[in-house]
């Protein structure tokens, strides 16, 4: 992480990455159960979260 970010910002970014992993896992589970639309939307949401973390850290 960048040193100029506060501890709260670092924690928030870490939580966003954990949420992205959970969203991908849930999205794959939803797709396997047959609800393709919700599963794809969950995966897209995870990609957006990871993109936001990359913007803040790079």
Secondary structure, 3 states (H helix, E strand, C coil): CCCCCCHHHHHHHHHHHHHHHHHHHHHHHHHHHCCHHHHHHHHHHHHHHHHHHHHHHC
